[in-house]
Amino acid sequence: MAEGLDLVSCATRYLGIEHGNEARAAHRQTVDAVRAIARRRGEAWRLIGLSIQQVGASRPSLDEFADGRFDGFSEAEVLELYQEAFPADRKTARSQRLRDRQLALLHRLEAMAAESPQPGDLVSGWFDDRTAHKLTAAGMVSLGDLNARIAAGGQWFRTMPAVGRAKAERIAQHLSTLLPAAPRPSRPVFTLSPTPSLFADPLGTARPQPIASTSTHPSPSMVAGRLLDAPNDAAAVHAWIDARAGSAATAKAYRREATRLLLWLQYERNRTLVQMDVADCTAYMAFLQNVPARWISRERASPGRPGWAPFRGPLSHASHRQAIVTVGALFTWLQSAQYVAANPWQLVNKKTGDDRGDKLLDTKAFSEPAMAEVLRFVDAQPMTASSARIRFILRFVESVGLRSAELLGATLGDIRLEPEGWVIQVHGKGSKNRIAAIPGQALDALQAYLQTRGLASIQEAPPAAPLLSSTADAMTGVGYQALYEHVRGWIRKAVAASALPMAERAKLAGATTHWLRHTFGTRAIAREVPLDVIQAQMGHASIQMTTGIYGRAPIRRRLDELGKAFS
């Protein structure tokens, strides 16, 4: 093609390809492969594949010009006459020089022995600079890294900016010409044999079907007596969730961890809950610390279906610790219910310690300058149902400290004026009721919000009206996802329009509704509100939990007292 032949003609003659789209795809792959060789050799790889306009056909060659008409003339004289008769413009001359360089480069590369790519080679040696930079920034430094990421499946390119599915497929095609495609990690279809009972019903409303036992041990229900009538592990897990989970969120977390354990026992140990021993416990803890790739889901698939796996990725330190706590609680309950004769987790050191990367004084809260910027942006927007709602959420939750579920579940009938002042009764975590005070900032925000909803005031509004309503109907509540997206969207726009430092803006990129609750806690600590007051307002089980999350007050006291002693 560098010599001026037609693309389709070349593809037909040399590759047996007649379809135009296939010809273009083959040409792109060839260009990528030859560019990679040139790049490795330090050659001018950008010349390869460059379409250069040919010299005009109306200009004869030097031999055709001479054609026996200049007998007795020297070669230099004939060349001079030719250039006078057919002067070359600069553009044509430059194109000719480029074509000469291009053809010379191709001939040099053709004569070279192409270097075989190796998995350890850097991607910068085989991909163009821009693509190589994106791959390296996404953690794919070598060809082997890229091969492994692609082989794992799913949207391996999602962390690369401006790389969509089409461009990712071209990268994968080019890599396949360099390295053999790595096999996809072998992943079984994760179901609880013979029926995926725990997956078929994610909300736990149905009961599992009996699972055929592969062991020679008697049925747990036969050994355990009448405390728990469960024919198999899945039924025992459902019974535990029904008995102990106090909310849908807790039930979901319990089901997730129990499902992972049951699948691990089935696929890695070929055992049941009844057969689990101390060695299994330590092996499972090690497994959670380094989850194999075949256990990590890379595709959108329903639980129990091909392509699905029990984990979304490696577990964080906190997730690993919570998984062990949940599994330990399961076995404690199963032993009390006499489903298992003994609890092997009691013999295992379940302490995982703290994550060294944790910053104990860092909290997911808005600093006062950041909150001021967000409020300034919101207040500058036209008054709409959406802007009125975000104004209320920001000011109310910052000064009351409710959880998202408590905010969504509250109604105006839960708010009362007592002799002590305005309070709200909330149904909190663990299905516990508590009384939270409504200070002046929160009361003003609520009154303004109710007026925009057409509900006049707290005293006149219908008690059944939700505290937080849909923008379309003042009497209709909203769900968690709608609240999450509403708050995230407004905060993202406010931060983008702010003059906050880059570090602060990067921190706020992950801000959610729950950050407002933490903002209440940190602001109350900074303003020297007593810890017992903060504990009661936030619904913490103990004051130690409050100091553990918002530990600046004890530290300030510690520094003050030690400063007096060692000044």
WOPE-V725990 format. One record per backbone hydrogen bond with DSSP energy under -0.5 kcal/mol. NH is the residue of the N-H (numbers start at 1). CO is the residue of the C=O. Records with the same first field share a line. If there is no record, write none. Layout:
BEGIN
NH=CO / CO
END
This chain:
BEGIN
4=1
10=6
11=7
12=8
13=9
14=10
15=10 / 11
16=11 / 12
17=11
23=19
24=20
25=21
26=22
27=23
28=24
29=25
30=26
31=27
32=28
33=29
34=30
35=31
36=32
37=33
38=34
39=35
40=36
41=37
42=39
43=38
45=43
47=44
48=45
50=47
52=50
59=56
60=58
65=61
66=62
67=63
69=66
73=70
78=74
79=75
80=76
81=77
82=78
83=79
84=80
85=81
86=82
93=89
94=90
95=91
96=92
97=93
98=94
99=95
100=96
101=97
102=98
103=99
104=100
105=101
106=102
107=103
108=104
109=105
110=106
111=107
112=108
114=112
121=118
123=141
125=122
126=123
127=123
132=128
133=129
134=130
135=131
136=132
137=133
138=134
139=136
140=135
141=139
143=121
144=119
146=142
147=143
148=144
149=145
150=146
151=147
152=148
153=150
156=154
158=155
160=157
161=159
163=160
164=162
168=164
169=165
170=166
171=167
172=168
173=169
174=170
175=171
176=172
177=173 / 174
178=174 / 175
179=175
190=188 / 308
191=189
193=191
197=195
199=196
200=196
201=197
204=201
221=230
222=219
223=219
224=220
225=221
227=224
230=228
236=232
237=233
238=234
239=235
240=236
241=237
242=238
243=239
244=240
245=241
251=247
252=248
253=249
254=250
255=251
256=252
257=253
258=254
259=255
260=256
261=257
262=258
263=259
264=260
265=261
266=262
267=263
268=264
269=264 / 265
270=265
271=265
276=272 / 273
281=277
282=278
283=279
284=280
285=281
286=282
287=283
288=284
289=285
290=286 / 287
295=292
296=293
297=295 / 311
298=307
299=307
301=299
305=302
308=305
311=295
315=288
320=316
321=317
322=318
323=319
324=320
325=321
326=322
327=323
328=324
329=325
330=326
331=327
332=328
333=329
334=330
335=331
336=332
337=333
338=335
339=334
340=334
344=342
346=343
347=344
348=345
350=348
356=354
358=355
360=358
362=359
365=363
371=367
372=368
373=369
374=370
375=371
376=372
377=373
378=374
379=375
380=376
381=378
384=382
388=384
389=385
390=386
391=387
392=388
393=389
394=390
395=391
396=392
397=393
398=394
399=395
400=396
401=397
407=403
408=404
409=405
410=406
412=465
413=463
414=411
415=412
416=423
418=416 / 421
421=418
423=416
424=436
425=414
426=424 / 434
428=426 / 432
431=428
432=429
434=426
436=424 / 434
438=422
439=437
443=439
444=440
445=441
446=442
447=443
448=444
449=445
450=446
451=447
452=448
453=449
454=451
455=450
457=455
461=457
465=462
467=410
470=473 / 476
476=473
478=468
483=479
484=480
485=481
486=482
487=483
488=484
489=485
490=486
491=487
492=488
493=489
494=490
495=491
496=492
497=493
498=495
505=501
506=502
507=503
508=504
509=505 / 506
510=507
511=508
515=512
516=513
517=513
518=514
519=515
520=516
521=517
522=518
523=519
524=520
525=521
526=522
527=523
528=525
529=524
533=530
534=530
535=531
536=532
537=533
538=534
539=535
540=535
546=542
547=543
548=544
549=545
550=546
551=549
553=550
555=551
556=552
557=553
558=554
559=555
560=556
561=557
562=558
563=559
564=560
565=561
566=562
END
